[in-house]
């Protein structure tokens, strides 16, 4: 509570919604969020992971043991799995605005989120585990 009315001052800049956005992650659990002003689909082929100059799809990075290929969010009163909804239709298939998520990395690397315009619906094939 403040003694008088205050107007908050914001600062910063929005990210370019046409460019991929890298998020550095460390080995272990990481808190991540959607940096864009539109939802980002949790697409196993569109999300990339970069380590030591090598870039793989999320599926390939999972298979190489770099990261897990899912995240956890909070759905009103419980943890909610975030995964590719083309593979598991009953889960949340996107990173929503203004929410935090947890992902696990086995090694330090970068999670590279595609711009929202490059999410689903572009004729990709599903990838299995």
N, C-alpha and C positions, 0 to 999 in steps of 0.2 A: 504494500500500500504506500502510495506516495502522498505527500502533503498537498499537492495540487496536480491538476491535469497535466499530462506530459504527452508529447507527440514523439513516437519513436523515429529515429533516423536510421534508414537502411543504407547500406553501401555494398558495392560489389557489382558484378556484371553477370548477365545470363550467358550460358554457354552457347556456342554455335550449334544449332539443331541439325545442321547438315553434315557435321563432322563427328567421327567416332570420339568417344571420351575415355581415356585411360584412367583406371583407378589402381594405384599401387596397393598391393596386399602383401602382408607378411605371413610367414608360416604360422598356422594356427587359425583361430576364429577371427574374422574381420567384420566390422560393421560397415555396410555400404548403403548407398542410396542412389536414387535416380537423379542425375544432374539436369535432366531436360524438363521442359514444361509440358511434355506429352508422355504417356506411358511407354515403357520399353518392353517388348516381348522377350520372355526368357527363351530364346531360340538357340538350341545347342549348336547350330551351324553359323549363326550370325554373330553371336558373342565370341570374342577371341581372347586368347591368353598369350601374353608375351613374356618370355624368360630368356635372358642372355642373348637378345637379338633374334631369337627364333619365335615365330608366331604360329599358333595352332588354333583350330576351332575349340570351343569348350568341350566337345566330345573327344577330340584328339588329346587335349590337355588332361582330361580325366583319365583316358586310357594310358597316358604317359606317367600318371601319378603326380601331376603338378597340383591339381585342385579337385575338389568334388564338383559335380556338375549340377548341383541344386543349391538353393538358398532357403532360409527360413524367414518368414515374416510373422507379424502378429495379426490375427484375425479376430477382433473384438474381445475374445476371452481366452484364446489359445494360440499356440504356435501353428503356423500354416506353411505347408510345403510349397515352394515356388519351383516349378519345373516346366519343361516344354509341354504345353497342354495338347499338342498334337500327339504326344506319346501317352500322357496320363491326363485324359480330359477332365477329370474331377478336381484337379489342383489349380491353384492360381498360376496363370501362365505369364504374368508380367510384373514388372517393377512399377508400382503406382507412384503417383506424385506425393510428396511430403511424408513418405513412410520410410522407415529404416529396415534393413534386412541384414541377416548374418550369413556369411559364406565361409567355407573352410578351404584354406590353402595348405598344401603339404610342403610347399617351398615358396620363397619370396618370388613374386612375379607381378605382372600387371593384368588386371581384368579389363578388357576393352569393350565397352558397350557401344553397339552400333547406333547411329542416329535413328530416331523414331521412324523416319521415312523409309528406312531400310529393313524394318521389321516385317514379319510374316506376310503372306499373301503374294510372294514373288515367285511362286512355283518351285519351291525347294522340296527335296525329299526328306522324309523323317529319318532320324538317326537313332539307332538303338544303343543300349549300353553294351 
